[in-house]
Amino acid sequence: MKSKSKPRSSKEFIELRLYVAGQTPKSLAAISNLKRICDEHVGSQYRVEVVDLLKNPKLARDHQILAIPTLVRSLPVPIHKIIGDLSDTERVLVGLDVRRLKTKSARLSYS
């Protein structure tokens, strides 16, 4: 018996954290690609926090980050992780189980 994943409601909030290391080309590409993906496929019900591990390297160990850039979806559970510059949109959408929502808007913060 196949199980289908339940479609996300428009009220479901997506919380993402992108771990990068400074302003490297891969880090900048990951930030840009994530913004594009969220604008095109997620809508307004999300928040992105960009964590620069050069500023606080201890967080890599504390948050079990083994490679960078790494995108972590912490809400809704379960947690999903994607490693890389996020250039493969389809892979990111499938890996994070993200569905398109109707309205567009973003909240992006840096740590």
N, C-alpha and C positions, 0 to 999 in steps of 0.2 A: 504494500500500500504506500503510495507516494504522499509525502506531506508537502503542502504548499506553504510558502512563507506568507504571512499575513501582511497585506498592504499597510503602509504607515498612514496614520491619520495626519491631517494637516496641523494638529495641535502637538504632535510629538516633536520634542526638541532634540537636536543633534549637537553634541559637544565634541569638538575636535581639538587635538593638541598636536602641533607640528614641531618636532625637535630638529633643529638645524645647528650648524657650527659656523657662526660668523656669516660673512657676506660672500661665500664661495659661489661659483656659478651654479653648482647643484642645489645649494640652499636657496638661491634667488629663483631658480627655475621651479623648485618645489612650491615656494610661496606663490609665485605667479600662477602656476598650474592649479593649485588648490583654490585660489580666488576664482579663476575661470570656471572650474568644475562646480564650485558652490553657487556661483552666479547663474550658471546654465541649468543645473540639475537639482539643487537643494531647496532654494527659496529663502524665506526669511527666518525659518525656525532653526537657526544654527548659531554657534559661537565658535570662533577659532582663536586659540592662544598659540602664539609662536614663541617657542622656548629656545633661546640661544645657549647651547651647552658650553660655548667658550666663556660666557659670563658666569656660569654656574655648573662646572663639570660634575659636581657631586650628584646632580639630578640624573645623570645618565645611569649611574649605578642604582640610585634609589628607585627610579622608574623603569629599570630593566631595559634600557635602550642599548642595543648591541651594534647598531649601524645608523648612519645618518645620511640623508634626512629620513625620519620615520614619522608617519602620521598615525595617531592613535584616536580611535573613536571610543570615547568612554561612556557616552550616553547616546541612544539607549543601550542597555546591556544586551548581550555580552560585548565585551571589549573586542575591537578589531584593530589590527595593525597592518600598515602598508609601508614597505621600505622602498625608497628610491625617489626620483625627482617628480613622480606623479604625472609623467607625460602620457602614459597610456590611460586615457580617460575611462575606457570600458573596464579595465582591470581595477581601477580605483573604485568605480561604482559597484562592481561585483564584490570586491574585497571588503568594502565598508558597508555593503547592503544598503546603499542610499537610493532613495526613490525621489523622483521629481515632485516638488510641492509647488503650489500656485504662485505665491507672491515672492518678490525678490527684494532682498535687503541683506546687509551683512554687518556683523560685529567682529572686528579683528583687533586683537590686543597683542602686545609684545611684552615678553618677560626677559 
